[in-house]
């Protein structure tokens, strides 16, 4: 299926479009029960928007902004985010299959009660973020920076963070099972368990 291309637009400027369900006061848009298939979004601004019970399938986002955007009960399949800015994005109760973020700014990201298969972050800044009670088995975080990020009560079997900077990470003990880390990272994570490594 050939991707439909949406040219650079400011999302809040769209007033009459079949893509969006409802325009609220103060130009805040809430899209509910809307499905997007094979779309390519270029330099679109989705900041301060809410997507509720929406599907994104075979979609590409290039240079888009998702600052303080809320994704609730959203299904993402075969979606790619390239060079996007998503500061303060809230990802709650979502399901994803083959979703990748590359060279994205994801500071203050909040992900909770979500399940992702084949999730990948590559060359991303994920500072001051929270991952909580989510299933991230098999996820890959490649060359990412996780400064002051909290990972709590997540399933992370075969999740590979071995090439990422996790020096300031906070992670609950139940997340460590099956987590793939480098030798140096293992020493860092041991300290989180209250153990001291004698050299």
BABADO-112004 format. One record per residue (C-alpha): residue number from 1; x, y, z. Coordinates in pm, whole numbers, plus 50000, padded with zeros to 5 digits. Layout:
BEGIN
<node num="NUM" X="X" Y="Y" Z="Z"/>
...
END
This chain:
BEGIN
<node num="1" X="50000" Y="50000" Z="50000"/>
<node num="2" X="50145" Y="50339" Z="49904"/>
<node num="3" X="50177" Y="50588" Z="50187"/>
<node num="4" X="49959" Y="50896" Z="50178"/>
<node num="5" X="50174" Y="51201" Z="50246"/>
<node num="6" X="50052" Y="51487" Z="50459"/>
<node num="7" X="50259" Y="51795" Z="50383"/>
<node num="8" X="50399" Y="52011" Z="50666"/>
<node num="9" X="50102" Y="52144" Z="50860"/>
<node num="10" X="50026" Y="52267" Z="51206"/>
<node num="11" X="49789" Y="52013" Z="51353"/>
<node num="12" X="49580" Y="52267" Z="51545"/>
<node num="13" X="49511" Y="52459" Z="51223"/>
<node num="14" X="49300" Y="52174" Z="51085"/>
<node num="15" X="48937" Y="52258" Z="51146"/>
<node num="16" X="48747" Y="52051" Z="50890"/>
<node num="17" X="48913" Y="51719" Z="50821"/>
<node num="18" X="48785" Y="51363" Z="50815"/>
<node num="19" X="49104" Y="51261" Z="50997"/>
<node num="20" X="49003" Y="51427" Z="51320"/>
<node num="21" X="48695" Y="51359" Z="51521"/>
<node num="22" X="48640" Y="51673" Z="51718"/>
<node num="23" X="48785" Y="52020" Z="51767"/>
<node num="24" X="48767" Y="52135" Z="52127"/>
<node num="25" X="48793" Y="52481" Z="52278"/>
<node num="26" X="49133" Y="52649" Z="52278"/>
<node num="27" X="49232" Y="52456" Z="51965"/>
<node num="28" X="49285" Y="52131" Z="52158"/>
<node num="29" X="49194" Y="51838" Z="51938"/>
<node num="30" X="49079" Y="51502" Z="52062"/>
<node num="31" X="49071" Y="51218" Z="51813"/>
<node num="32" X="48862" Y="50928" Z="51935"/>
<node num="33" X="48796" Y="50598" Z="51756"/>
<node num="34" X="48980" Y="50715" Z="51442"/>
<node num="35" X="49193" Y="50475" Z="51238"/>
<node num="36" X="49498" Y="50575" Z="51032"/>
<node num="37" X="49631" Y="50327" Z="50775"/>
<node num="38" X="49937" Y="50376" Z="50556"/>
<node num="39" X="49981" Y="50744" Z="50639"/>
<node num="40" X="50304" Y="50941" Z="50629"/>
<node num="41" X="50309" Y="51244" Z="50859"/>
<node num="42" X="50582" Y="51499" Z="50781"/>
<node num="43" X="50662" Y="51783" Z="51026"/>
<node num="44" X="50315" Y="51770" Z="51181"/>
<node num="45" X="50256" Y="51923" Z="51522"/>
<node num="46" X="50048" Y="51693" Z="51745"/>
<node num="47" X="50145" Y="51871" Z="52067"/>
<node num="48" X="49882" Y="51895" Z="52342"/>
<node num="49" X="49652" Y="51657" Z="52152"/>
<node num="50" X="49471" Y="51347" Z="52273"/>
<node num="51" X="49431" Y="51024" Z="52078"/>
<node num="52" X="49187" Y="50783" Z="52241"/>
<node num="53" X="49105" Y="50434" Z="52109"/>
<node num="54" X="49275" Y="50506" Z="51775"/>
<node num="55" X="49466" Y="50270" Z="51546"/>
<node num="56" X="49785" Y="50364" Z="51361"/>
<node num="57" X="49888" Y="50089" Z="51116"/>
<node num="58" X="50179" Y="50111" Z="50869"/>
<node num="59" X="50237" Y="50477" Z="50954"/>
<node num="60" X="50554" Y="50687" Z="50937"/>
<node num="61" X="50613" Y="51001" Z="51141"/>
<node num="62" X="50904" Y="51221" Z="51029"/>
<node num="63" X="51010" Y="51530" Z="51222"/>
<node num="64" X="50678" Y="51549" Z="51406"/>
<node num="65" X="50611" Y="51703" Z="51748"/>
<node num="66" X="50422" Y="51516" Z="52019"/>
<node num="67" X="50498" Y="51741" Z="52315"/>
<node num="68" X="50256" Y="51669" Z="52602"/>
<node num="69" X="50048" Y="51451" Z="52372"/>
<node num="70" X="49834" Y="51176" Z="52523"/>
<node num="71" X="49793" Y="50833" Z="52362"/>
<node num="72" X="49532" Y="50632" Z="52550"/>
<node num="73" X="49414" Y="50286" Z="52443"/>
<node num="74" X="49595" Y="50333" Z="52111"/>
<node num="75" X="49705" Y="50046" Z="51887"/>
<node num="76" X="50030" Y="50095" Z="51693"/>
<node num="77" X="50145" Y="49842" Z="51434"/>
<node num="78" X="50441" Y="49874" Z="51196"/>
<node num="79" X="50493" Y="50238" Z="51292"/>
<node num="80" X="50817" Y="50434" Z="51267"/>
<node num="81" X="50901" Y="50763" Z="51438"/>
<node num="82" X="51206" Y="50939" Z="51290"/>
<node num="83" X="51361" Y="51254" Z="51442"/>
<node num="84" X="51045" Y="51332" Z="51638"/>
<node num="85" X="51018" Y="51546" Z="51949"/>
<node num="86" X="50791" Y="51396" Z="52214"/>
<node num="87" X="50868" Y="51574" Z="52540"/>
<node num="88" X="50616" Y="51481" Z="52807"/>
<node num="89" X="50425" Y="51233" Z="52589"/>
<node num="90" X="50190" Y="51005" Z="52783"/>
<node num="91" X="50152" Y="50649" Z="52652"/>
<node num="92" X="49890" Y="50474" Z="52864"/>
<node num="93" X="49707" Y="50144" Z="52815"/>
<node num="94" X="49847" Y="50103" Z="52464"/>
<node num="95" X="49938" Y="49801" Z="52255"/>
<node num="96" X="50216" Y="49805" Z="51997"/>
<node num="97" X="50365" Y="49562" Z="51748"/>
<node num="98" X="50682" Y="49651" Z="51554"/>
<node num="99" X="50716" Y="50011" Z="51667"/>
<node num="100" X="51045" Y="50199" Z="51637"/>
<node num="101" X="51175" Y="50536" Z="51749"/>
<node num="102" X="51497" Y="50664" Z="51592"/>
<node num="103" X="51682" Y="50982" Z="51687"/>
<node num="104" X="51385" Y="51103" Z="51890"/>
<node num="105" X="51373" Y="51332" Z="52192"/>
<node num="106" X="51156" Y="51153" Z="52450"/>
<node num="107" X="51234" Y="51337" Z="52773"/>
<node num="108" X="50965" Y="51309" Z="53042"/>
<node num="109" X="50798" Y="51024" Z="52854"/>
<node num="110" X="50545" Y="50839" Z="53069"/>
<node num="111" X="50451" Y="50485" Z="52968"/>
<node num="112" X="50213" Y="50283" Z="53183"/>
<node num="113" X="50006" Y="49967" Z="53158"/>
<node num="114" X="50112" Y="49909" Z="52798"/>
<node num="115" X="50223" Y="49606" Z="52601"/>
<node num="116" X="50471" Y="49622" Z="52313"/>
<node num="117" X="50619" Y="49352" Z="52093"/>
<node num="118" X="50931" Y="49433" Z="51892"/>
<node num="119" X="50970" Y="49783" Z="52036"/>
<node num="120" X="51292" Y="49961" Z="51943"/>
<node num="121" X="51453" Y="50288" Z="52049"/>
<node num="122" X="51769" Y="50388" Z="51863"/>
<node num="123" X="51985" Y="50695" Z="51932"/>
<node num="124" X="51712" Y="50846" Z="52149"/>
<node num="125" X="51726" Y="51079" Z="52449"/>
<node num="126" X="51493" Y="50935" Z="52714"/>
<node num="127" X="51569" Y="51146" Z="53019"/>
<node num="128" X="51351" Y="51181" Z="53330"/>
<node num="129" X="51112" Y="50923" Z="53187"/>
<node num="130" X="50889" Y="50667" Z="53360"/>
<node num="131" X="50811" Y="50315" Z="53242"/>
<node num="132" X="50558" Y="50157" Z="53476"/>
<node num="133" X="50377" Y="49822" Z="53478"/>
<node num="134" X="50432" Y="49760" Z="53108"/>
<node num="135" X="50531" Y="49454" Z="52909"/>
<node num="136" X="50847" Y="49530" Z="52711"/>
<node num="137" X="50974" Y="49179" Z="52642"/>
<node num="138" X="51225" Y="49172" Z="52357"/>
<node num="139" X="51253" Y="49551" Z="52334"/>
<node num="140" X="51581" Y="49702" Z="52214"/>
<node num="141" X="51729" Y="50028" Z="52338"/>
<node num="142" X="52027" Y="50095" Z="52112"/>
<node num="143" X="52271" Y="50377" Z="52194"/>
<node num="144" X="52011" Y="50563" Z="52400"/>
<node num="145" X="52060" Y="50787" Z="52703"/>
<node num="146" X="51832" Y="50704" Z="52996"/>
<node num="147" X="51923" Y="50983" Z="53237"/>
<node num="148" X="51725" Y="50971" Z="53562"/>
<node num="149" X="51474" Y="50731" Z="53409"/>
<node num="150" X="51255" Y="50516" Z="53634"/>
<node num="151" X="51157" Y="50165" Z="53524"/>
<node num="152" X="50915" Y="50008" Z="53768"/>
<node num="153" X="50733" Y="49672" Z="53767"/>
<node num="154" X="50780" Y="49599" Z="53397"/>
<node num="155" X="50831" Y="49267" Z="53221"/>
<node num="156" X="51163" Y="49299" Z="53037"/>
<node num="157" X="51262" Y="48946" Z="52933"/>
<node num="158" X="51525" Y="48964" Z="52658"/>
<node num="159" X="51502" Y="49343" Z="52658"/>
<node num="160" X="51844" Y="49460" Z="52537"/>
<node num="161" X="51982" Y="49780" Z="52689"/>
<node num="162" X="52347" Y="49675" Z="52664"/>
<node num="163" X="52460" Y="49965" Z="52441"/>
<node num="164" X="52270" Y="50241" Z="52622"/>
<node num="165" X="52383" Y="50478" Z="52895"/>
<node num="166" X="52201" Y="50375" Z="53215"/>
<node num="167" X="52427" Y="50535" Z="53476"/>
<node num="168" X="52141" Y="50731" Z="53637"/>
<node num="169" X="51868" Y="50472" Z="53590"/>
<node num="170" X="51634" Y="50363" Z="53869"/>
<node num="171" X="51486" Y="50018" Z="53818"/>
<node num="172" X="51281" Y="49791" Z="54041"/>
<node num="173" X="51423" Y="49448" Z="54115"/>
<node num="174" X="51138" Y="49265" Z="53939"/>
<node num="175" X="51244" Y="49427" Z="53607"/>
<node num="176" X="51589" Y="49270" Z="53614"/>
<node num="177" X="51485" Y="48915" Z="53525"/>
<node num="178" X="51596" Y="48835" Z="53170"/>
<node num="179" X="51726" Y="49189" Z="53107"/>
<node num="180" X="52023" Y="49193" Z="52866"/>
<node num="181" X="52302" Y="49423" Z="52987"/>
<node num="182" X="52672" Y="49473" Z="52935"/>
<node num="183" X="52928" Y="49368" Z="53196"/>
<node num="184" X="52980" Y="49729" Z="53310"/>
<node num="185" X="52606" Y="49785" Z="53334"/>
<node num="186" X="52571" Y="49471" Z="53546"/>
<node num="187" X="52804" Y="49621" Z="53806"/>
<node num="188" X="52596" Y="49939" Z="53808"/>
<node num="189" X="52271" Y="49743" Z="53849"/>
<node num="190" X="52415" Y="49533" Z="54131"/>
<node num="191" X="52446" Y="49851" Z="54337"/>
<node num="192" X="52071" Y="49903" Z="54302"/>
<node num="193" X="52023" Y="49578" Z="54493"/>
<node num="194" X="52227" Y="49715" Z="54782"/>
<node num="195" X="52526" Y="49494" Z="54706"/>
<node num="196" X="52883" Y="49620" Z="54706"/>
<node num="197" X="53132" Y="49486" Z="54455"/>
<node num="198" X="53478" Y="49424" Z="54600"/>
<node num="199" X="53762" Y="49472" Z="54353"/>
END
